[in-house]
Amino acid sequence: MLDESKFDVHLKLWALRIPREHCKVASKILNGYLINRARVKPITEDPTCQENRYVVLSENVQSSDLSDIPQQKLDELNKLCKIEVVSYLMTLGYSYWDADYVLKQILPPGVEVPTSFETIGHIAHLNIHDELLPFKDVIAKVIYDKNYPRIKTVVNKVGTIANEFRVPEFEILAGEDNMVTEVKQYGATFKLDYSLVYWNSRLEHEHLRIISQFRPGETICDMFAGIGPFAIPAAQKGCIVFANDLNPDSVHYLKINAKVNKVDNYVRAYNMDAREFIRQLMTAPAGEINSESDVFNLKACGNSGTQANKKTGIENVGLDVEDKEVAGNITSNSEGLQNYCRNADASVTATKRPSDGCLEENITTNSASGRKGKTSKRVKGSELPNTKTWEHVDHVIMNLPASALKFLDAFRGLIQRQYWKGSLPWIHCYCFIRANETEELIISEAESALNACIQDPIFHKVRNVAPNKAMFCLSFRLPEVCFSAKITQSVQSAGEAMSST
């Protein structure tokens, strides 16, 4: 495996034995002539006498007569106390050297040393290139040894991401067989099972950038929410968040994270296809018709209909009591989303929506919640406000860069003009742009999916994901062409029912 003794380096040095009470002054006199190595202290104990200390000299002091040290300094030392020159053997072992040094001694010359990795709680995620796969175990051991106890599990991605949930397959190379971890970002805590859900720590600043554009009281729709990196801080800021993900494991942890961060009253989690989710969210439900305005008079649901979590593969190992309370409380199909709109709670007070503002306003670098320190207090308000998403949504987040552009077709004729209030929502659609592609090509693809022209699009480069591939966010106001040209079937049916009575 790894012979740690091969990394031992023995240094033959000189040291001065002096009374311990004079060490501080002696160190000042000998400044520039003491051992100067990272993590090595120049003053150490004298194994023969507790009253004395060794002051270890530099490797450049090569003679026992100390001729390499100016006579003036030696005279000052002799006036201070009686000094004795002794030989000193120092061994720098495996524990002393950093990962970069150790791996350079092990790996073939000329290869890139993989000392950087993504950190997810206690997990180190490596992406070991094919040429280094024969050395994967020793690489993992070194990474583990040099970062413990901060890192307790080292994993490597196996193959490409082929499943519909964007979750890589991992092999555990070193440390504990434990993929359940906890990440803290911008004042929020995120619990997750890294083997079951998608998480990217490198997107922290992008999460902050988007959240900084939200205002308290706004309604946010997150079509590919994952475990809540956008949804949770948005709720901490006082927004009402409707968060959806196709992966039931992601929704499981989204619910946990909403409760852990005390924003569960402001987050509604759904487990369904994104197109169906946005369609139902924007469609006025069949209900009681107001005779004066012919607009549905609906009430907000303080506790939407839920189903027990029927998915397999999720265990509550490592979750506290608070986590277990929400483990089965997930809206897992379209019926739950419809129930949100149909079940009434007349005591709920609607939150006043602020006036529409510029997308780039309120950019801040503080935590998304606007509060310093840990988020320990529940966001004010005891119930989910009466939010009618078919009347207004402020922002829609589409963080699925590999295919989010294709989902824009869900907005064609989606919004019912007779119910909508205020400006149409901002769309934040993530995508990849390769070196041979242009922003104009991406806009063309988005417009083709929408079947509408996009006015004043805003591109923001998020990060490079490969030498010739970058992740971008395309933000734009949803075009008015996306208003439905037809009266919805539910309204027609209600009208027919009224005329027949």
BELRA-V46513 format. One record per residue. N is the residue number from 0. RES is the residue in three letters. PHI is phi as a letter, one per 20 degrees, with the letter a starting at -180 (* if undefined). D_FIRST is the distance of its C-alpha to the first C-alpha in Angstrom with 1 decimal. Layout:
# BELRA-V46513
N,RES,PHI,D_FIRST ; N,RES,PHI,D_FIRST
This chain:
# BELRA-V46513
0,MET,*,0.0 ; 1,LEU,c,3.8 ; 2,ASP,e,6.7 ; 3,GLU,f,9.4 ; 4,SER,f,12.1 ; 5,LYS,f,12.1 ; 6,PHE,e,13.8 ; 7,ASP,f,16.6 ; 8,VAL,c,20.0 ; 9,HIS,d,23.0 ; 10,LEU,d,26.4 ; 11,LYS,e,29.6 ; 12,LEU,c,32.2 ; 13,TRP,d,35.7 ; 14,ALA,c,36.8 ; 15,LEU,d,40.2 ; 16,ARG,e,41.0 ; 17,ILE,c,43.6 ; 18,PRO,g,45.1 ; 19,ARG,f,43.2 ; 20,GLU,f,46.4 ; 21,HIS,d,46.5 ; 22,CYS,f,42.9 ; 23,LYS,f,43.9 ; 24,VAL,f,46.8 ; 25,ALA,f,44.9 ; 26,SER,f,42.1 ; 27,LYS,f,44.8 ; 28,ILE,f,46.4 ; 29,LEU,e,43.1 ; 30,ASN,g,42.1 ; 31,GLY,n,40.3 ; 32,TYR,c,39.4 ; 33,LEU,d,36.7 ; 34,ILE,g,32.9 ; 35,ASN,c,32.2 ; 36,ARG,c,28.5 ; 37,ALA,g,27.4 ; 38,ARG,m,26.8 ; 39,VAL,d,28.0 ; 40,LYS,e,31.3 ; 41,PRO,f,33.7 ; 42,ILE,d,35.4 ; 43,THR,c,33.5 ; 44,GLU,f,34.8 ; 45,ASP,e,36.4 ; 46,PRO,f,34.8 ; 47,THR,d,38.1 ; 48,CYS,b,40.6 ; 49,GLN,f,40.5 ; 50,GLU,e,43.5 ; 51,ASN,d,41.8 ; 52,ARG,c,38.9 ; 53,TYR,e,37.0 ; 54,VAL,d,37.6 ; 55,VAL,e,34.8 ; 56,LEU,e,36.1 ; 57,SER,f,34.7 ; 58,GLU,f,32.8 ; 59,ASN,f,36.1 ; 60,VAL,e,38.0 ; 61,GLN,d,37.3 ; 62,SER,c,40.3 ; 63,SER,f,41.2 ; 64,ASP,e,44.8 ; 65,LEU,l,43.6 ; 66,SER,f,45.6 ; 67,ASP,e,43.3 ; 68,ILE,d,44.7 ; 69,PRO,g,48.3 ; 70,GLN,f,50.9 ; 71,GLN,g,52.3 ; 72,LYS,f,49.1 ; 73,LEU,f,49.0 ; 74,ASP,f,52.6 ; 75,GLU,f,51.9 ; 76,LEU,f,49.1 ; 77,ASN,f,51.4 ; 78,LYS,f,54.1 ; 79,LEU,f,51.7 ; 80,CYS,a,50.5 ; 81,LYS,f,49.6 ; 82,ILE,d,46.2 ; 83,GLU,c,44.1 ; 84,VAL,e,41.5 ; 85,VAL,c,38.4 ; 86,SER,f,35.1 ; 87,TYR,b,32.0 ; 88,LEU,d,28.4 ; 89,MET,d,26.0 ; 90,THR,d,22.2 ; 91,LEU,e,20.5 ; 92,GLY,e,17.0 ; 93,TYR,g,14.0 ; 94,SER,f,16.3 ; 95,TYR,f,19.0 ; 96,TRP,f,17.8 ; 97,ASP,e,18.1 ; 98,ALA,f,15.9 ; 99,ASP,f,17.9 ; 100,TYR,f,17.4 ; 101,VAL,f,13.6 ; 102,LEU,f,13.2 ; 103,LYS,f,15.9 ; 104,GLN,f,14.0 ; 105,ILE,e,11.0 ; 106,LEU,f,13.2 ; 107,PRO,g,16.0 ; 108,PRO,f,19.2 ; 109,GLY,n,21.8 ; 110,VAL,e,19.9 ; 111,GLU,f,20.7 ; 112,VAL,e,18.2 ; 113,PRO,e,18.1 ; 114,THR,e,18.6 ; 115,SER,e,21.7 ; 116,PHE,b,21.8 ; 117,GLU,e,24.5 ; 118,THR,d,24.8 ; 119,ILE,c,26.5 ; 120,GLY,m,27.0 ; 121,HIS,e,23.7 ; 122,ILE,d,22.0 ; 123,ALA,d,20.3 ; 124,HIS,d,21.1 ; 125,LEU,e,19.2 ; 126,ASN,c,20.7 ; 127,ILE,e,18.0 ; 128,HIS,f,19.9 ; 129,ASP,g,19.6 ; 130,GLU,f,18.5 ; 131,LEU,d,15.3 ; 132,LEU,g,14.6 ; 133,PRO,f,12.0 ; 134,PHE,d,10.0 ; 135,LYS,f,11.2 ; 136,ASP,f,8.3 ; 137,VAL,f,6.8 ; 138,ILE,f,10.6 ; 139,ALA,f,11.4 ; 140,LYS,f,9.3 ; 141,VAL,f,11.0 ; 142,ILE,f,14.3 ; 143,TYR,f,14.2 ; 144,ASP,f,13.6 ; 145,LYS,e,16.3 ; 146,ASN,c,18.8 ; 147,TYR,f,18.7 ; 148,PRO,e,21.3 ; 149,ARG,g,23.0 ; 150,ILE,d,20.2 ; 151,LYS,d,19.2 ; 152,THR,b,18.2 ; 153,VAL,d,16.5 ; 154,VAL,c,17.8 ; 155,ASN,c,18.2 ; 156,LYS,f,21.6 ; 157,VAL,d,21.8 ; 158,GLY,m,24.8 ; 159,THR,d,28.1 ; 160,ILE,f,30.3 ; 161,ALA,d,32.6 ; 162,ASN,e,34.2 ; 163,GLU,f,37.4 ; 164,PHE,e,36.0 ; 165,ARG,m,33.8 ; 166,VAL,d,30.7 ; 167,PRO,f,27.4 ; 168,GLU,e,25.0 ; 169,PHE,c,21.7 ; 170,GLU,d,18.3 ; 171,ILE,e,16.5 ; 172,LEU,e,12.9 ; 173,ALA,b,12.5 ; 174,GLY,n,15.1 ; 175,GLU,f,18.3 ; 176,ASP,e,19.8 ; 177,ASN,b,22.9 ; 178,MET,d,24.6 ; 179,VAL,e,27.9 ; 180,THR,b,28.3 ; 181,GLU,b,31.0 ; 182,VAL,c,31.9 ; 183,LYS,d,34.8 ; 184,GLN,b,36.8 ; 185,TYR,k,40.3 ; 186,GLY,m,41.3 ; 187,ALA,d,40.2 ; 188,THR,d,37.5 ; 189,PHE,c,35.8 ; 190,LYS,e,34.0 ; 191,LEU,a,32.2 ; 192,ASP,d,29.7 ; 193,TYR,f,27.6 ; 194,SER,e,26.9 ; 195,LEU,d,30.6 ; 196,VAL,c,32.4 ; 197,TYR,e,32.4 ; 198,TRP,b,31.8 ; 199,ASN,c,31.5 ; 200,SER,f,31.2 ; 201,ARG,f,32.3 ; 202,LEU,e,35.8 ; 203,GLU,g,36.8 ; 204,HIS,f,39.3 ; 205,GLU,f,40.8 ; 206,HIS,g,41.4 ; 207,LEU,f,43.2 ; 208,ARG,f,45.2 ; 209,ILE,f,46.6 ; 210,ILE,f,47.3 ; 211,SER,f,49.2 ; 212,GLN,e,51.7 ; 213,PHE,e,52.6 ; 214,ARG,d,55.4 ; 215,PRO,g,55.9 ; 216,GLY,n,57.7 ; 217,GLU,f,56.6 ; 218,THR,d,55.5 ; 219,ILE,d,52.1 ; 220,CYS,d,50.9 ; 221,ASP,d,47.2 ; 222,MET,f,46.8 ; 223,PHE,c,43.0 ; 224,ALA,f,42.2 ; 225,GLY,l,38.7 ; 226,ILE,e,38.0 ; 227,GLY,o,40.6 ; 228,PRO,f,39.4 ; 229,PHE,e,43.0 ; 230,ALA,f,44.9 ; 231,ILE,f,43.9 ; 232,PRO,f,44.7 ; 233,ALA,f,47.8 ; 234,ALA,f,49.0 ; 235,GLN,f,48.3 ; 236,LYS,e,50.6 ; 237,GLY,o,53.3 ; 238,CYS,e,53.1 ; 239,ILE,e,53.6 ; 240,VAL,d,50.7 ; 241,PHE,d,50.6 ; 242,ALA,d,47.0 ; 243,ASN,c,45.9 ; 244,ASP,b,42.7 ; 245,LEU,f,42.3 ; 246,ASN,e,39.0 ; 247,PRO,f,40.0 ; 248,ASP,f,36.7 ; 249,SER,f,37.5 ; 250,VAL,f,41.0 ; 251,HIS,g,39.8 ; 252,TYR,f,37.8 ; 253,LEU,f,40.7 ; 254,LYS,f,43.0 ; 255,ILE,f,40.7 ; 256,ASN,f,40.3 ; 257,ALA,f,44.1 ; 258,LYS,f,44.7 ; 259,VAL,g,42.0 ; 260,ASN,e,43.5 ; 261,LYS,l,47.0 ; 262,VAL,c,48.3 ; 263,ASP,f,48.5 ; 264,ASN,f,52.3 ; 265,TYR,d,51.8 ; 266,VAL,c,49.2 ; 267,ARG,d,50.0 ; 268,ALA,d,47.0 ; 269,TYR,c,47.5 ; 270,ASN,c,45.4 ; 271,MET,a,47.2 ; 272,ASP,f,47.4 ; 273,ALA,f,48.0 ; 274,ARG,f,51.2 ; 275,GLU,f,52.7 ; 276,PHE,f,51.7 ; 277,ILE,f,53.4 ; 278,ARG,f,56.4 ; 279,GLN,f,57.1 ; 280,LEU,f,56.5 ; 281,MET,e,59.1 ; 282,THR,e,61.6 ; 283,ALA,f,64.4 ; 284,PRO,f,64.4 ; 285,ALA,f,67.5 ; 286,GLY,a,69.3 ; 287,GLU,f,72.5 ; 288,ILE,e,74.5 ; 289,ASN,f,76.3 ; 290,SER,f,79.9 ; 291,GLU,e,80.6 ; 292,SER,d,77.6 ; 293,ASP,l,76.2 ; 294,VAL,d,72.8 ; 295,PHE,g,70.6 ; 296,ASN,e,70.9 ; 297,LEU,d,67.5 ; 298,LYS,d,65.8 ; 299,ALA,f,62.2 ; 300,CYS,e,60.0 ; 301,GLY,f,58.5 ; 302,ASN,b,56.1 ; 303,SER,f,55.4 ; 304,GLY,f,55.2 ; 305,THR,c,51.8 ; 306,GLN,c,50.2 ; 307,ALA,f,47.6 ; 308,ASN,f,44.1 ; 309,LYS,e,43.7 ; 310,LYS,f,40.4 ; 311,THR,d,37.5 ; 312,GLY,n,33.8 ; 313,ILE,d,34.7 ; 314,GLU,d,34.1 ; 315,ASN,e,35.4 ; 316,VAL,f,32.4 ; 317,GLY,n,31.9 ; 318,LEU,e,35.4 ; 319,ASP,e,38.1 ; 320,VAL,f,41.7 ; 321,GLU,f,42.9 ; 322,ASP,f,40.3 ; 323,LYS,f,41.2 ; 324,GLU,f,44.9 ; 325,VAL,d,44.3 ; 326,ALA,f,41.8 ; 327,GLY,d,44.5 ; 328,ASN,d,47.0 ; 329,ILE,c,46.4 ; 330,THR,f,49.1 ; 331,SER,d,47.6 ; 332,ASN,b,50.4 ; 333,SER,f,53.5 ; 334,GLU,f,55.7 ; 335,GLY,f,54.0 ; 336,LEU,f,54.7 ; 337,GLN,f,58.3 ; 338,ASN,f,58.7 ; 339,TYR,g,57.7 ; 340,CYS,f,60.8 ; 341,ARG,e,63.1 ; 342,ASN,f,62.5 ; 343,ALA,d,64.7 ; 344,ASP,b,64.5 ; 345,ALA,f,67.7 ; 346,SER,e,66.8 ; 347,VAL,f,64.1 ; 348,THR,d,65.1 ; 349,ALA,f,64.1 ; 350,THR,e,62.2 ; 351,LYS,f,64.2 ; 352,ARG,e,62.4 ; 353,PRO,f,62.5 ; 354,SER,f,64.2 ; 355,ASP,f,62.3 ; 356,GLY,c,60.6 ; 357,CYS,f,58.9 ; 358,LEU,g,55.4 ; 359,GLU,e,54.2 ; 360,GLU,f,55.9 ; 361,ASN,l,54.3 ; 362,ILE,f,51.0 ; 363,THR,c,49.3 ; 364,THR,d,46.0 ; 365,ASN,e,46.2 ; 366,SER,f,44.7 ; 367,ALA,f,46.1 ; 368,SER,e,48.1 ; 369,GLY,m,49.9 ; 370,ARG,d,49.0 ; 371,LYS,e,46.9 ; 372,GLY,n,44.2 ; 373,LYS,f,42.9 ; 374,THR,e,44.8 ; 375,SER,d,45.9 ; 376,LYS,d,49.5 ; 377,ARG,f,50.6 ; 378,VAL,g,52.2 ; 379,LYS,g,56.0 ; 380,GLY,o,57.7 ; 381,SER,d,57.5 ; 382,GLU,c,57.9 ; 383,LEU,f,56.9 ; 384,PRO,g,59.8 ; 385,ASN,f,62.1 ; 386,THR,d,60.3 ; 387,LYS,d,61.8 ; 388,THR,f,59.3 ; 389,TRP,f,61.9 ; 390,GLU,e,64.0 ; 391,HIS,a,61.4 ; 392,VAL,c,57.7 ; 393,ASP,e,56.8 ; 394,HIS,b,53.3 ; 395,VAL,c,51.2 ; 396,ILE,d,47.4 ; 397,MET,c,45.8 ; 398,ASN,e,42.1 ; 399,LEU,b,40.8 ; 400,PRO,g,40.5 ; 401,ALA,f,39.6 ; 402,SER,b,43.0 ; 403,ALA,g,45.0 ; 404,LEU,g,47.7 ; 405,LYS,f,48.5 ; 406,PHE,e,49.3 ; 407,LEU,f,52.0 ; 408,ASP,f,54.4 ; 409,ALA,f,54.5 ; 410,PHE,e,56.8 ; 411,ARG,f,59.5 ; 412,GLY,l,62.7 ; 413,LEU,e,60.7 ; 414,ILE,e,62.5 ; 415,GLN,e,66.0 ; 416,ARG,g,68.3 ; 417,GLN,f,70.8 ; 418,TYR,d,68.3 ; 419,TRP,f,66.2 ; 420,LYS,c,66.8 ; 421,GLY,n,65.9 ; 422,SER,f,63.7 ; 423,LEU,f,61.2 ; 424,PRO,f,57.5 ; 425,TRP,f,55.0 ; 426,ILE,d,52.3 ; 427,HIS,d,48.8 ; 428,CYS,d,47.2 ; 429,TYR,e,43.6 ; 430,CYS,b,42.8 ; 431,PHE,d,40.6 ; 432,ILE,c,42.3 ; 433,ARG,e,40.9 ; 434,ALA,f,41.7 ; 435,ASN,e,44.5 ; 436,GLU,d,46.1 ; 437,THR,c,48.6 ; 438,GLU,f,49.7 ; 439,GLU,f,52.9 ; 440,LEU,f,51.1 ; 441,ILE,f,49.5 ; 442,ILE,f,52.8 ; 443,SER,f,54.4 ; 444,GLU,f,51.9 ; 445,ALA,f,52.5 ; 446,GLU,f,56.3 ; 447,SER,f,56.2 ; 448,ALA,f,54.4 ; 449,LEU,f,56.9 ; 450,ASN,l,59.8 ; 451,ALA,b,60.9 ; 452,CYS,e,60.9 ; 453,ILE,e,58.6 ; 454,GLN,e,60.4 ; 455,ASP,l,58.7 ; 456,PRO,f,55.0 ; 457,ILE,d,52.4 ; 458,PHE,d,49.0 ; 459,HIS,c,46.2 ; 460,LYS,f,42.9 ; 461,VAL,e,40.1 ; 462,ARG,a,36.9 ; 463,ASN,e,35.3 ; 464,VAL,d,33.0 ; 465,ALA,a,32.3 ; 466,PRO,g,33.6 ; 467,ASN,c,36.8 ; 468,LYS,b,37.1 ; 469,ALA,c,38.2 ; 470,MET,e,39.1 ; 471,PHE,c,42.8 ; 472,CYS,d,45.1 ; 473,LEU,d,48.6 ; 474,SER,d,51.2 ; 475,PHE,a,54.8 ; 476,ARG,f,57.7 ; 477,LEU,g,58.3 ; 478,PRO,f,61.3 ; 479,GLU,f,64.5 ; 480,VAL,f,64.6 ; 481,CYS,f,62.1 ; 482,PHE,f,65.0 ; 483,SER,f,66.1 ; 484,ALA,e,69.4 ; 485,LYS,d,70.2 ; 486,ILE,f,71.2 ; 487,THR,f,68.5 ; 488,GLN,f,69.2 ; 489,SER,f,69.1 ; 490,VAL,f,71.8 ; 491,GLN,f,73.9 ; 492,SER,f,73.6 ; 493,ALA,f,74.6 ; 494,GLY,f,77.5 ; 495,GLU,f,78.8 ; 496,ALA,f,78.6 ; 497,MET,f,80.6 ; 498,SER,f,83.3 ; 499,SER,e,83.7 ; 500,THR,e,84.6
